Amino acid sequence: MSTATALAEGGAQVALLARSKAALVELSSRLPRSWPVVADMTDFESVRQAVREVHQHYGRIDGLINNAGRSYAAAVEEIDPVIFDEIFHLNVLGPIVAMQAVIPIMRSAGAGSIVNVNSGTAFMTVPQYSVYSSSKRALLGFSLTARAELEKDGIVVSEVYPFITDTNFGKNRMGNPSGGGPSANYAEGDKPEFVAGLILKAIEEGLAQYFANDRLRRLAGVK
């Protein structure tokens, strides 16, 4: 919501995508030049249809922000393959399908910006969170590869790495690990507006990676 608000306030025409129609309509009513589109990132045809609708509505797509994601906590021996599959559909395949859908549109325009919101766990080994961190490592690999592949088309792929952020992410975590797993006080994390600022910076500057703090930058091996 903070990113959409920042974009709208900056004069952008914004397409709002989520599963909850009521929440989308309510947010859109408060944001000028915004348009709500119901889409489920785990339903690939739903993602493709959403992109088609946005393109038809606005006549162009200049940017894509992949921010959908969910955490899952379980020891390796406790991992439910069904939930594993769901997490990878949402955290990895959903963003890839969305990228595939917008790339031809951006290529025709000769320019575009894709920002994938990742996680610092992509650079960490966190007990109980192997599924989540591995999904984020996969997204890292695909993002960097897409960046190299699409450079010739004028399409820039960037990643944003937030730290703990004051959102409902922790409350929406799946799983209940027997070992308890690490805990985080999300209420004391970075504000969503701070992360939104990083996303806008990625759109404006187009570097490969943006980090919420120096610790994440060091973990990534970036100077």
ChimeraX attribute file (.defattr): number of C-alpha atoms within 10 A of each C-alpha:
attribute: neighborCount
match mode: 1-to-1
recipient: residues
	/A:1	13
	/A:2	14
	/A:3	20
	/A:4	21
	/A:5	19
	/A:6	17
	/A:7	20
	/A:8	18
	/A:9	13
	/A:10	10
	/A:11	10
	/A:12	15
	/A:13	18
	/A:14	22
	/A:15	23
	/A:16	19
	/A:17	21
	/A:18	15
	/A:19	12
	/A:20	13
	/A:21	14
	/A:22	12
	/A:23	13
	/A:24	20
	/A:25	17
	/A:26	11
	/A:27	18
	/A:28	21
	/A:29	13
	/A:30	11
	/A:31	18
	/A:32	15
	/A:33	15
	/A:34	21
	/A:35	19
	/A:36	22
	/A:37	21
	/A:38	19
	/A:39	21
	/A:40	18
	/A:41	26
	/A:42	21
	/A:43	14
	/A:44	19
	/A:45	14
	/A:46	15
	/A:47	22
	/A:48	19
	/A:49	16
	/A:50	23
	/A:51	23
	/A:52	16
	/A:53	14
	/A:54	19
	/A:55	16
	/A:56	11
	/A:57	12
	/A:58	12
	/A:59	10
	/A:60	14
	/A:61	23
	/A:62	17
	/A:63	19
	/A:64	21
	/A:65	21
	/A:66	21
	/A:67	14
	/A:68	18
	/A:69	23
	/A:70	16
	/A:71	18
	/A:72	24
	/A:73	24
	/A:74	22
	/A:75	20
	/A:76	13
	/A:77	7
	/A:78	13
	/A:79	18
	/A:80	14
	/A:81	9
	/A:82	8
	/A:83	14
	/A:84	14
	/A:85	13
	/A:86	16
	/A:87	22
	/A:88	21
	/A:89	20
	/A:90	20
	/A:91	27
	/A:92	24
	/A:93	20
	/A:94	23
	/A:95	28
	/A:96	19
	/A:97	18
	/A:98	23
	/A:99	23
	/A:100	12
	/A:101	17
	/A:102	22
	/A:103	21
	/A:104	12
	/A:105	19
	/A:106	21
	/A:107	15
	/A:108	11
	/A:109	15
	/A:110	13
	/A:111	19
	/A:112	22
	/A:113	22
	/A:114	26
	/A:115	25
	/A:116	25
	/A:117	25
	/A:118	29
	/A:119	25
	/A:120	21
	/A:121	20
	/A:122	23
	/A:123	18
	/A:124	16
	/A:125	11
	/A:126	15
	/A:127	16
	/A:128	24
	/A:129	22
	/A:130	20
	/A:131	22
	/A:132	24
	/A:133	23
	/A:134	19
	/A:135	24
	/A:136	23
	/A:137	20
	/A:138	17
	/A:139	24
	/A:140	22
	/A:141	12
	/A:142	15
	/A:143	24
	/A:144	15
	/A:145	12
	/A:146	18
	/A:147	20
	/A:148	13
	/A:149	13
	/A:150	16
	/A:151	12
	/A:152	12
	/A:153	16
	/A:154	15
	/A:155	24
	/A:156	24
	/A:157	29
	/A:158	26
	/A:159	28
	/A:160	25
	/A:161	22
	/A:162	23
	/A:163	20
	/A:164	20
	/A:165	21
	/A:166	16
	/A:167	14
	/A:168	10
	/A:169	13
	/A:170	18
	/A:171	9
	/A:172	12
	/A:173	13
	/A:174	14
	/A:175	17
	/A:176	14
	/A:177	18
	/A:178	11
	/A:179	11
	/A:180	12
	/A:181	15
	/A:182	11
	/A:183	7
	/A:184	11
	/A:185	10
	/A:186	17
	/A:187	13
	/A:188	10
	/A:189	14
	/A:190	16
	/A:191	16
	/A:192	17
	/A:193	16
	/A:194	14
	/A:195	22
	/A:196	20
	/A:197	15
	/A:198	22
	/A:199	26
	/A:200	19
	/A:201	14
	/A:202	23
	/A:203	21
	/A:204	10
	/A:205	12
	/A:206	19
	/A:207	15
	/A:208	16
	/A:209	22
	/A:210	21
	/A:211	21
	/A:212	19
	/A:213	11
	/A:214	11
	/A:215	12
	/A:216	21
	/A:217	17
	/A:218	12
	/A:219	13
	/A:220	15
	/A:221	9
	/A:222	10
	/A:223	6
